[in-house]
Amino acid sequence: MQISRCDSLSEQVQLIEKLEIFKIQGRDKRGRQILRVIGKFLPVRVLSSEALMKYLEEKIFPSLGERPFSVVYVHTSVQRSENFPGISTLRSIYEAIPVSIKENLEAVYFVHPGLQARLFLATFGRFLFSGGLYGKLKFVNRLEFLWEHVRRNGIEIPEFVYDHDEELEYRPMMDYGLESDHPRVYAAPAMDSPVSTYSMRCIS
């Protein structure tokens, strides 16, 4: 999957909108609205931290309002070189989030974390993120466990996440890093994903 580089900030913000990386939809079983984040849709090579923050400030934070909310972060098929912005970027974005938003964030459901993400967050999570974020983190190995906390019919989950979840049932050692999750299996976006519905070029 190739995405052309976006030079202007406005182009990057429009790209974030098109990819539907962030989407407010549905509620968890405590009635809190959900901010859904799809890690695989984040093209870090063409997006700046300024663009991510601008999009959050203009599109997401106002919609969240002053009400409690939870985050469903889907880590499925995230590749470090393609979708991971780096620790310093993550921390700078988190620290720039308004205090009121941080206080209203009550839970983060981390779907398909994998062994590396678990070990990293267990080791450095408390030091990297202030405001008790690590204590709000809930690792979710399977979608069936997500539905224990989230109303299933209210949130859209891409097809490749279901495919990965099904494969984990047959290859459980992938959860512990003892079996490789071959990248070619999930290299192509699902046909119903927003990534496949436009030309992957920045809006002119």
Residue frames as a rotation matrix with the C-alpha (Angstrom) as fourth column:
MET 1
0.578 0.816 0.000 0.00
0.816 -0.578 0.000 0.00
0.000 0.000 -1.000 0.00
GLN 2
-0.575 -0.799 0.176 1.47
0.810 -0.587 -0.017 3.29
0.117 0.133 0.984 -1.13
ILE 3
0.640 0.711 -0.291 0.35
0.740 -0.673 -0.016 6.72
-0.207 -0.205 -0.957 0.05
SER 4
0.151 -0.586 0.796 1.81
0.610 -0.579 -0.542 9.84
0.778 0.567 0.270 -1.53
ARG 5
-0.536 -0.447 -0.716 3.56
0.842 -0.342 -0.417 12.24
-0.059 -0.827 0.560 0.79
CYS 6
0.584 0.757 0.294 1.47
0.720 -0.650 0.243 15.22
0.375 0.070 -0.924 1.90
ASP 7
-0.447 -0.860 0.245 3.50
0.666 -0.503 -0.550 18.42
0.596 -0.083 0.798 2.16
SER 8
-0.490 0.295 0.820 0.93
-0.403 -0.911 0.088 20.83
0.773 -0.287 0.565 3.57
LEU 9
-0.955 0.160 0.248 -0.69
-0.203 0.255 -0.945 20.56
-0.214 -0.954 -0.211 6.99
SER 10
-0.124 0.983 -0.135 -4.17
-0.854 -0.175 -0.489 20.85
-0.505 0.054 0.862 5.49
GLU 11
0.059 0.077 -0.995 -3.49
-0.779 0.627 0.002 17.95
0.624 0.775 0.097 3.12
GLN 12
-0.829 -0.434 -0.354 -2.38
-0.117 0.753 -0.648 15.78
0.547 -0.495 -0.675 6.02
VAL 13
-0.731 0.627 0.270 -5.48
-0.423 -0.105 -0.900 16.65
-0.536 -0.772 0.342 8.04
GLN 14
0.164 0.809 -0.564 -7.69
-0.978 0.060 -0.199 15.74
-0.127 0.585 0.801 5.08
LEU 15
-0.290 -0.357 -0.888 -5.84
-0.510 0.843 -0.172 12.44
0.810 0.403 -0.426 4.70
ILE 16
-0.991 -0.050 0.124 -6.48
-0.134 0.418 -0.899 11.59
-0.006 -0.907 -0.421 8.35
GLU 17
-0.274 0.962 -0.010 -10.17
-0.738 -0.217 -0.639 12.30
-0.617 -0.168 0.769 7.77
LYS 18
0.188 0.341 -0.921 -10.29
-0.929 0.367 -0.053 10.07
0.320 0.865 0.386 4.68
LEU 19
-0.548 -0.528 -0.648 -8.52
-0.329 0.849 -0.413 7.15
0.769 -0.013 -0.639 6.34
GLU 20
0.540 0.819 0.196 -10.91
-0.458 0.090 0.884 7.20
0.706 -0.567 0.424 9.33
ILE 21
-0.468 -0.780 -0.416 -8.07
0.100 0.421 -0.901 6.52
0.878 -0.463 -0.120 11.75
PHE 22
-0.972 0.197 -0.127 -10.11
0.088 -0.197 -0.976 8.15
-0.217 -0.961 0.174 14.52
LYS 23
-0.492 0.870 0.043 -13.86
-0.093 -0.101 0.991 7.77
0.866 0.483 0.130 14.78
ILE 24
-0.844 0.322 0.429 -16.32
-0.480 -0.098 -0.872 8.49
-0.239 -0.942 0.237 17.56
GLN 25
-0.185 0.808 -0.559 -19.02
-0.661 0.319 0.679 5.84
0.727 0.495 0.475 17.52
GLY 26
0.168 0.382 -0.909 -20.98
0.257 0.873 0.414 3.62
0.952 -0.303 0.048 19.83
ARG 27
0.288 -0.043 0.957 -20.87
-0.863 -0.445 0.239 3.27
0.415 -0.895 -0.165 23.60
ASP 28
-0.763 -0.494 -0.418 -19.40
-0.222 0.807 -0.547 0.87
0.607 -0.325 -0.725 26.07
LYS 29
-0.153 0.776 -0.612 -21.55
0.527 0.588 0.614 -1.02
0.836 -0.228 -0.499 28.54
ARG 30
-0.398 0.027 -0.917 -21.19
0.848 -0.372 -0.379 1.75
-0.351 -0.928 0.125 31.09
GLY 31
0.618 0.786 0.036 -22.78
0.714 -0.541 -0.444 4.19
-0.330 0.300 -0.895 28.67
ARG 32
0.114 -0.657 -0.745 -19.58
-0.040 -0.753 0.657 6.05
-0.993 -0.045 -0.113 27.78
GLN 33
0.926 0.149 -0.348 -19.06
-0.333 -0.118 -0.936 7.15
-0.180 0.982 -0.060 24.19
ILE 34
0.479 -0.736 0.477 -16.20
0.505 0.676 0.536 5.47
-0.717 -0.016 0.696 22.35
LEU 35
0.485 -0.495 -0.721 -13.29
-0.804 -0.576 -0.146 6.90
-0.343 0.650 -0.678 20.41
ARG 36
0.802 -0.186 0.568 -12.22
0.296 0.949 -0.108 4.11
-0.519 0.255 0.816 18.04
VAL 37
0.344 -0.785 -0.515 -8.62
-0.832 -0.509 0.221 4.20
-0.435 0.353 -0.828 16.77
ILE 38
0.964 -0.061 0.258 -7.32
0.172 0.884 -0.435 1.85
-0.202 0.464 0.863 14.04
GLY 39
0.356 -0.915 -0.192 -3.53
-0.167 -0.264 0.950 1.67
-0.919 -0.306 -0.247 14.31
LYS 40
-0.169 -0.441 0.881 -3.01
0.714 0.562 0.418 0.04
-0.680 0.700 0.220 10.91
PHE 41
0.580 0.499 0.644 -4.63
0.810 -0.436 -0.392 3.01
0.086 0.749 -0.657 9.14
LEU 42
0.843 -0.281 -0.459 -2.01
-0.034 -0.879 0.476 5.46
-0.537 -0.385 -0.751 10.51
PRO 43
0.681 -0.619 0.392 0.61
0.649 0.263 -0.714 6.19
0.339 0.740 0.581 7.77
VAL 44
0.691 -0.355 -0.629 3.35
0.422 -0.508 0.751 7.67
-0.586 -0.785 -0.202 9.94
ARG 45
-0.293 -0.889 0.351 5.73
0.835 -0.060 0.546 8.25
-0.465 0.453 0.761 7.05
VAL 46
-0.496 0.154 0.854 3.50
0.640 -0.600 0.480 10.91
0.587 0.785 0.199 5.53
LEU 47
0.610 0.762 0.220 1.91
0.352 -0.509 0.785 12.46
0.710 -0.401 -0.579 8.64
SER 48
-0.529 -0.752 0.394 3.43
-0.017 -0.455 -0.891 14.86
0.849 -0.477 0.228 11.15
SER 49
-0.582 0.293 -0.758 2.62
0.812 0.257 -0.524 15.06
0.041 -0.921 -0.387 14.84
GLU 50
-0.883 0.254 -0.394 1.34
-0.167 -0.956 -0.241 18.60
-0.438 -0.147 0.887 14.18
ALA 51
-0.601 0.682 -0.417 -1.24
-0.563 0.010 0.827 17.26
0.567 0.732 0.378 11.72
LEU 52
-0.428 0.423 -0.798 -2.39
0.536 0.830 0.153 14.56
0.727 -0.363 -0.582 14.15
MET 53
-0.697 0.114 -0.708 -2.77
0.641 -0.344 -0.686 17.08
-0.322 -0.932 0.167 16.94
LYS 54
-0.870 0.383 -0.311 -4.59
-0.461 -0.855 0.236 19.57
-0.176 0.349 0.921 14.71
TYR 55
-0.490 0.711 -0.505 -7.05
-0.205 0.468 0.859 16.92
0.847 0.524 -0.084 13.62
LEU 56
-0.427 0.300 -0.853 -7.71
0.812 0.543 -0.215 15.84
0.398 -0.784 -0.475 17.20
GLU 57
-0.808 0.046 -0.587 -8.17
0.347 -0.768 -0.538 19.43
-0.476 -0.639 0.605 18.36
GLU 58
-0.779 0.473 -0.411 -10.51
-0.617 -0.696 0.369 20.38
-0.112 0.541 0.834 15.52
LYS 59
-0.297 0.667 -0.683 -12.49
-0.593 0.431 0.680 17.20
0.748 0.607 0.268 14.89
ILE 60
-0.221 0.147 -0.964 -12.33
0.399 0.916 0.048 14.88
0.890 -0.374 -0.261 17.90
PHE 61
-0.869 -0.206 -0.449 -12.00
0.486 -0.187 -0.854 16.84
0.092 -0.960 0.263 21.14
PRO 62
-0.773 0.630 0.077 -15.00
-0.634 -0.770 -0.070 19.14
0.015 -0.103 0.995 20.47
SER 63
-0.062 0.777 -0.627 -17.17
-0.526 0.508 0.682 16.09
0.848 0.372 0.377 19.70
LEU 64
-0.441 -0.164 -0.882 -16.15
0.533 0.743 -0.405 14.40
0.722 -0.649 -0.240 22.94
GLY 65
0.368 0.625 0.688 -17.30
-0.121 -0.702 0.702 17.40
0.922 -0.342 -0.182 24.93
GLU 66
-0.284 -0.416 0.864 -17.21
-0.860 -0.287 -0.421 17.26
0.423 -0.863 -0.276 28.70
ARG 67
0.719 0.661 0.213 -18.53
-0.692 0.657 0.298 13.72
0.057 -0.362 0.930 29.06
PRO 68
-0.021 -0.698 0.716 -16.63
-0.530 0.615 0.584 10.59
-0.848 -0.367 -0.382 30.15
PHE 69
0.699 0.200 -0.686 -15.45
-0.706 0.346 -0.618 8.42
0.114 0.917 0.383 27.26
SER 70
0.386 -0.608 0.694 -13.40
-0.048 0.738 0.674 5.33
-0.921 -0.293 0.255 26.51
VAL 71
0.065 -0.470 -0.880 -10.95
-0.977 -0.209 0.040 4.48
-0.203 0.857 -0.473 23.72
VAL 72
0.735 0.009 0.678 -10.91
0.104 0.986 -0.127 1.30
-0.670 0.164 0.724 21.68
TYR 73
0.169 -0.773 -0.612 -7.44
-0.910 -0.361 0.205 1.10
-0.380 0.522 -0.764 20.14
VAL 74
0.937 0.179 0.300 -7.05
-0.043 0.911 -0.410 -1.67
-0.347 0.371 0.861 17.55
HIS 75
0.179 -0.978 -0.106 -3.40
-0.692 -0.202 0.693 -2.73
-0.699 -0.051 -0.713 17.29
THR 76
0.540 0.123 0.833 -4.01
0.260 0.916 -0.305 -5.52
-0.801 0.381 0.463 14.78
SER 77
0.519 -0.377 0.767 -1.35
0.853 0.277 -0.442 -5.78
-0.046 0.884 0.465 12.03
VAL 78
0.955 -0.268 -0.126 0.46
-0.255 -0.961 0.105 -2.62
-0.150 -0.068 -0.986 13.10
GLN 79
0.511 -0.852 0.115 3.99
0.792 0.414 -0.449 -2.51
0.335 0.320 0.886 11.66
ARG 80
0.301 -0.421 -0.855 6.58
0.692 -0.521 0.500 -0.46
-0.656 -0.742 0.135 13.52
SER 81
-0.716 -0.698 0.011 8.06
0.494 -0.496 0.714 1.13
-0.492 0.517 0.700 10.38
GLU 82
-0.683 0.496 0.536 4.69
0.491 -0.231 0.840 1.93
0.540 0.837 -0.086 8.81
ASN 83
0.205 0.965 0.165 2.21
0.340 -0.228 0.913 2.70
0.918 -0.131 -0.374 11.60
PHE 84
0.500 -0.064 -0.864 4.12
0.866 0.021 0.499 3.51
-0.013 -0.998 0.066 14.79
PRO 85
0.812 -0.086 0.578 4.95
0.138 -0.933 -0.332 7.23
0.568 0.349 -0.746 15.23
GLY 86
-0.269 -0.959 -0.093 7.59
0.308 0.006 -0.951 6.70
0.913 -0.285 0.293 17.90
ILE 87
-0.037 0.227 -0.973 7.66
0.984 0.179 0.004 7.11
0.175 -0.957 -0.230 21.67
SER 88
-0.800 -0.329 -0.501 8.62
0.455 -0.878 -0.150 10.80
-0.390 -0.348 0.852 21.72
THR 89
-0.827 0.548 0.128 5.79
-0.216 -0.518 0.828 11.65
0.520 0.657 0.546 19.31
LEU 90
-0.055 0.835 -0.548 3.23
0.517 0.493 0.699 9.66
0.854 -0.245 -0.459 21.28
ARG 91
-0.211 -0.079 -0.974 4.29
0.970 -0.142 -0.199 11.31
-0.123 -0.987 0.106 24.50
SER 92
-0.966 -0.180 -0.188 4.27
0.158 -0.980 0.124 14.83
-0.206 0.090 0.974 23.03
ILE 93
-0.544 0.837 0.056 0.77
-0.114 -0.140 0.984 14.29
0.831 0.529 0.172 21.63
TYR 94
0.070 0.587 -0.807 -0.48
0.772 0.480 0.416 12.87
0.632 -0.652 -0.420 24.91
GLU 95
-0.465 -0.325 -0.823 1.02
0.830 -0.485 -0.277 15.71
-0.309 -0.812 0.495 26.95
ALA 96
-0.996 0.083 0.033 -0.62
-0.061 -0.901 0.429 18.25
0.065 0.426 0.903 24.61
ILE 97
-0.316 0.938 -0.143 -4.10
0.528 0.299 0.795 16.84
0.788 0.176 -0.590 25.20
PRO 98
-0.186 0.306 0.934 -6.18
-0.559 -0.815 0.155 19.21
0.808 -0.493 0.323 27.37
VAL 99
-0.931 -0.225 0.286 -6.46
-0.355 0.386 -0.851 18.22
0.081 -0.895 -0.439 31.02
SER 100
-0.173 0.956 0.239 -10.26
-0.835 -0.013 -0.550 18.03
-0.523 -0.294 0.800 30.81
ILE 101
0.420 0.269 -0.867 -10.03
-0.782 0.592 -0.196 15.43
0.460 0.760 0.459 28.02
LYS 102
-0.544 -0.709 -0.449 -7.51
-0.319 0.670 -0.671 13.35
0.776 -0.222 -0.590 29.98
GLU 103
-0.824 0.247 0.510 -9.71
-0.509 0.072 -0.858 13.44
-0.249 -0.966 0.066 33.06
ASN 104
0.178 0.981 -0.073 -12.75
-0.891 0.129 -0.436 12.29
-0.419 0.142 0.897 31.08
LEU 105
0.028 -0.249 -0.968 -10.87
-0.659 0.724 -0.205 9.36
0.752 0.643 -0.144 29.55
GLU 106
0.341 0.245 0.907 -11.84
-0.921 0.279 0.271 6.45
-0.187 -0.928 0.321 31.79
ALA 107
0.377 -0.217 0.900 -10.71
-0.013 0.971 0.240 3.33
-0.926 -0.102 0.363 29.91
VAL 108
0.026 -0.412 -0.911 -8.47
-0.987 -0.154 0.042 2.30
-0.158 0.898 -0.411 27.00
TYR 109
0.648 0.229 0.726 -9.24
-0.145 0.973 -0.177 -1.09
-0.747 0.009 0.664 25.44
PHE 110
-0.115 -0.833 -0.541 -6.07
-0.901 -0.141 0.410 -2.24
-0.418 0.534 -0.735 23.65
VAL 111
0.777 0.577 0.252 -7.13
-0.398 0.760 -0.514 -4.87
-0.487 0.299 0.820 21.11
HIS 112
0.890 -0.448 0.087 -4.62
0.414 0.712 -0.568 -7.53
0.192 0.541 0.819 19.90
PRO 113
0.842 -0.538 -0.035 -1.64
-0.450 -0.738 0.503 -6.09
-0.297 -0.408 -0.863 21.81
GLY 114
0.652 -0.661 -0.372 0.94
0.056 0.531 -0.845 -8.79
0.756 0.530 0.383 21.09
LEU 115
0.571 -0.478 -0.668 3.88
0.817 0.409 0.406 -9.65
0.079 -0.778 0.624 23.29
GLN 116
-0.449 -0.838 0.311 6.15
0.799 -0.532 -0.279 -6.73
0.399 0.123 0.909 22.34
ALA 117
-0.163 0.465 0.870 3.51
-0.110 -0.885 0.453 -4.10
0.981 -0.022 0.195 23.06
ARG 118
0.825 0.490 -0.280 2.70
0.170 0.258 0.951 -5.74
0.539 -0.833 0.129 26.40
LEU 119
0.288 -0.806 -0.517 6.33
0.957 0.266 0.118 -5.87
0.043 -0.529 0.848 27.48
PHE 120
-0.541 -0.511 0.668 7.04
0.552 -0.815 -0.177 -2.32
0.635 0.273 0.723 26.38
LEU 121
0.106 0.677 0.728 4.04
-0.245 -0.691 0.679 -0.81
0.964 -0.251 0.093 28.15
ALA 122
0.841 0.162 -0.516 4.64
0.395 0.467 0.791 -2.90
0.370 -0.869 0.329 31.27
THR 123
0.023 -0.951 -0.309 8.22
0.999 0.035 -0.035 -1.60
0.045 -0.307 0.951 31.40
PHE 124
-0.849 -0.517 0.112 7.85
0.526 -0.848 0.065 2.03
0.061 0.114 0.992 30.34
GLY 125
-0.133 0.899 0.417 4.14
0.671 -0.228 0.706 2.86
0.730 0.373 -0.573 30.35
ARG 126
0.586 0.403 -0.703 4.04
0.810 -0.331 0.485 4.39
-0.037 -0.853 -0.520 33.82
PHE 127
-0.188 -0.771 -0.609 7.04
0.608 -0.578 0.544 6.61
-0.772 -0.268 0.577 33.06
LEU 128
-0.834 -0.198 0.515 5.97
0.551 -0.348 0.759 7.77
0.029 0.916 0.399 29.60
PHE 129
-0.280 0.842 0.462 2.38
0.281 -0.388 0.878 8.77
0.918 0.376 -0.128 30.27
SER 130
-0.990 -0.030 0.141 1.21
-0.114 -0.431 -0.895 11.02
0.088 -0.902 0.423 33.07
GLY 131
-0.410 0.901 0.139 -2.26
-0.902 -0.423 0.080 11.25
0.131 -0.092 0.987 34.55
GLY 132
-0.350 0.246 0.904 -2.61
-0.496 0.770 -0.402 7.57
-0.794 -0.589 -0.147 35.35
LEU 133
0.165 0.434 -0.886 -3.16
-0.986 0.092 -0.139 6.51
0.021 0.896 0.443 31.72
TYR 134
-0.659 -0.491 -0.570 -1.42
-0.518 0.846 -0.129 3.17
0.546 0.210 -0.811 32.23
GLY 135
-0.897 0.336 0.286 -3.86
-0.111 0.455 -0.883 2.29
-0.427 -0.824 -0.372 35.00
LYS 136
0.045 0.957 -0.286 -6.77
-0.654 -0.188 -0.733 2.80
-0.755 0.220 0.618 32.58
LEU 137
-0.319 -0.294 -0.901 -5.29
-0.929 0.283 0.237 0.38
0.185 0.913 -0.363 30.03
LYS 138
0.246 0.445 0.861 -7.06
-0.493 0.822 -0.285 -2.94
-0.835 -0.354 0.422 29.48
PHE 139
-0.742 -0.549 -0.385 -5.44
-0.625 0.359 0.693 -5.50
-0.243 0.754 -0.610 27.16
VAL 140
0.371 0.904 0.212 -7.96
-0.607 0.409 -0.682 -7.36
-0.703 0.124 0.700 25.01
ASN 141
-0.605 -0.717 0.345 -6.60
-0.269 0.592 0.760 -10.51
-0.749 0.368 -0.551 23.33
ARG 142
-0.784 0.422 0.455 -9.78
0.621 0.556 0.553 -11.43
-0.020 0.716 -0.698 21.46
LEU 143
-0.737 0.573 0.358 -12.80
-0.294 -0.749 0.594 -9.56
0.608 0.333 0.720 20.15
GLU 144
0.076 0.807 -0.586 -15.08
0.411 0.510 0.756 -11.77
0.908 -0.298 -0.293 22.22
PHE 145
-0.202 -0.215 -0.955 -13.55
0.978 -0.100 -0.184 -10.17
-0.056 -0.971 0.231 25.32
LEU 146
-0.986 -0.100 0.131 -14.04
0.121 -0.980 0.158 -6.68
0.113 0.172 0.979 23.88
TRP 147
-0.334 0.938 0.089 -17.77
-0.084 -0.124 0.989 -7.35
0.939 0.323 0.120 23.61
GLU 148
-0.039 0.278 -0.960 -17.84
0.930 0.362 0.067 -7.92
0.366 -0.890 -0.273 27.37
HIS 149
-0.445 -0.241 -0.863 -17.14
0.651 -0.749 -0.127 -4.19
-0.615 -0.618 0.489 27.73
VAL 150
-0.813 0.051 -0.581 -18.39
-0.377 -0.806 0.457 -2.64
-0.445 0.590 0.674 24.48
ARG 151
0.240 0.950 0.198 -21.78
-0.197 0.247 -0.949 -2.78
-0.951 0.189 0.246 22.77
ARG 152
-0.396 -0.560 0.727 -21.00
0.463 0.562 0.686 -4.82
-0.793 0.609 0.037 19.68
ASN 153
0.180 0.587 0.789 -23.59
0.974 0.005 -0.226 -3.31
-0.136 0.810 -0.571 17.33
GLY 154
0.887 0.261 -0.382 -22.44
0.279 -0.960 -0.008 0.25
-0.369 -0.100 -0.924 17.98
ILE 155
0.261 -0.889 -0.377 -18.85
-0.539 -0.458 0.707 0.09
-0.800 0.019 -0.599 16.73
GLU 156
0.936 0.008 -0.353 -17.36
-0.330 0.375 -0.866 -0.76
0.125 0.927 0.354 13.33
ILE 157
0.222 -0.883 0.414 -14.41
-0.341 0.328 0.881 -3.15
-0.914 -0.337 -0.228 13.32
PRO 158
0.059 -0.236 -0.970 -12.57
-0.996 -0.081 -0.041 -3.72
-0.069 0.968 -0.240 9.98
GLU 159
0.878 0.380 -0.291 -12.76
-0.432 0.891 -0.140 -7.19
0.206 0.249 0.946 8.46
PHE 160
0.150 -0.896 -0.419 -9.00
-0.185 0.391 -0.902 -7.79
0.971 0.212 -0.107 8.74
VAL 161
-0.455 -0.250 0.855 -9.33
-0.858 -0.134 -0.496 -7.57
0.238 -0.959 -0.154 12.52
TYR 162
0.539 0.712 0.451 -11.90
-0.763 0.639 -0.097 -10.38
-0.357 -0.292 0.887 12.53
ASP 163
0.764 -0.308 -0.567 -9.64
-0.235 0.686 -0.689 -12.40
0.601 0.660 0.451 10.22
HIS 164
-0.303 -0.939 0.163 -6.69
-0.458 -0.006 -0.889 -11.96
0.836 -0.344 -0.428 12.57
ASP 165
-0.172 0.339 0.925 -8.84
-0.976 0.071 -0.207 -12.84
-0.136 -0.938 0.318 15.56
GLU 166
0.850 0.524 -0.050 -9.91
-0.523 0.828 -0.203 -16.07
-0.065 0.199 0.978 13.88
GLU 167
0.407 -0.774 -0.485 -6.32
-0.158 0.463 -0.872 -16.98
0.900 0.432 0.066 13.08
LEU 168
-0.404 -0.553 0.729 -5.34
-0.793 -0.186 -0.581 -16.45
0.456 -0.812 -0.363 16.71
GLU 169
0.469 0.658 0.589 -7.84
-0.845 0.528 0.083 -19.13
-0.257 -0.537 0.804 17.66
TYR 170
0.985 -0.110 -0.136 -5.87
0.039 0.896 -0.442 -21.64
0.171 0.429 0.887 15.57
ARG 171
0.129 -0.992 0.003 -2.41
0.538 0.067 -0.840 -20.23
0.833 0.110 0.542 16.35
PRO 172
0.908 0.404 -0.107 -2.61
0.297 -0.444 0.845 -19.15
0.294 -0.800 -0.523 20.02
MET 173
0.264 -0.889 -0.374 1.18
0.895 0.080 0.440 -18.98
-0.361 -0.451 0.816 20.41
MET 174
-0.120 -0.241 0.963 1.11
0.691 -0.717 -0.093 -15.78
0.713 0.654 0.253 18.33
ASP 175
0.828 0.501 0.252 -0.19
0.148 -0.629 0.763 -14.07
0.541 -0.595 -0.595 21.47
TYR 176
0.851 -0.516 -0.094 3.10
0.121 0.018 0.992 -14.79
-0.511 -0.856 0.078 23.20
GLY 177
0.503 -0.668 -0.548 5.46
-0.834 -0.541 -0.107 -14.08
-0.225 0.511 -0.830 20.31
LEU 178
-0.180 -0.573 0.799 6.29
-0.346 0.797 0.494 -17.76
-0.921 -0.188 -0.342 19.90
GLU 179
-0.104 0.178 0.978 4.84
0.842 0.539 -0.009 -17.97
-0.529 0.823 -0.206 16.39
SER 180
-0.902 -0.359 -0.240 5.25
0.186 -0.824 0.535 -15.45
-0.390 0.438 0.810 13.60
ASP 181
0.314 0.942 -0.122 2.33
0.337 -0.230 -0.913 -13.40
-0.888 0.245 -0.390 12.32
HIS 182
-0.434 -0.607 0.666 3.36
0.809 0.064 0.585 -13.42
-0.398 0.792 0.463 8.66
PRO 183
-0.514 0.207 -0.833 2.89
-0.080 -0.978 -0.194 -9.87
-0.854 -0.033 0.519 7.24
ARG 184
-0.971 0.109 -0.215 1.74
-0.219 -0.032 0.975 -11.06
0.099 0.994 0.055 3.83
VAL 185
-0.589 0.797 -0.132 -1.49
0.806 0.592 -0.023 -12.41
0.059 -0.120 -0.991 5.30
TYR 186
0.353 0.756 -0.551 -2.67
0.805 -0.546 -0.233 -8.91
-0.477 -0.361 -0.801 6.20
ALA 187
-0.675 -0.728 -0.118 -0.75
0.554 -0.606 0.570 -6.78
-0.486 0.320 0.813 3.74
ALA 188
-0.755 0.439 0.486 -3.81
0.293 -0.438 0.850 -5.80
0.587 0.784 0.202 1.68
PRO 189
-0.840 0.504 0.200 -6.58
-0.484 -0.531 -0.695 -3.66
-0.244 -0.681 0.690 3.19
ALA 190
-0.498 0.757 0.423 -10.02
0.549 0.653 -0.522 -5.14
-0.671 -0.027 -0.741 3.49
MET 191
-0.638 0.257 0.726 -12.31
0.685 -0.242 0.688 -4.25
0.352 0.936 -0.021 0.60
ASP 192
0.460 0.878 0.135 -14.71
0.673 -0.444 0.592 -2.46
0.579 -0.181 -0.795 2.94
SER 193
0.069 -0.506 -0.860 -11.94
0.871 -0.389 0.299 -0.46
-0.486 -0.770 0.414 4.59
PRO 194
0.851 0.273 -0.449 -11.71
0.099 -0.923 -0.373 3.31
-0.516 0.273 -0.812 3.93
VAL 195
-0.095 -0.972 -0.213 -8.11
-0.257 -0.183 0.949 2.78
-0.962 0.145 -0.233 2.80
SER 196
-0.656 -0.205 0.727 -9.26
0.504 0.598 0.623 0.94
-0.562 0.775 -0.289 -0.32
THR 197
0.282 0.926 0.252 -11.98
0.854 -0.123 -0.505 3.39
-0.437 0.358 -0.825 -1.35
TYR 198
0.935 -0.003 -0.355 -9.84
-0.149 -0.911 -0.385 6.22
-0.322 0.413 -0.852 -2.67
SER 199
0.844 -0.526 -0.103 -6.68
-0.018 0.164 -0.986 6.71
0.535 0.835 0.129 -4.67
MET 200
0.587 -0.627 -0.512 -4.31
0.787 0.292 0.544 6.96
-0.191 -0.722 0.665 -1.67
ARG 201
-0.403 -0.699 0.591 -3.13
0.753 -0.620 -0.221 10.32
0.521 0.356 0.776 -2.99
CYS 202
-0.647 0.125 -0.752 -3.40
0.519 -0.650 -0.555 13.57
-0.558 -0.750 0.356 -1.12
ILE 203
0.401 0.888 0.224 -6.31
0.840 -0.259 -0.477 15.77
-0.366 0.380 -0.850 -2.00
SER 204
-0.593 -0.673 0.442 -5.29
0.801 -0.552 0.234 18.46
0.086 0.493 0.866 -4.45
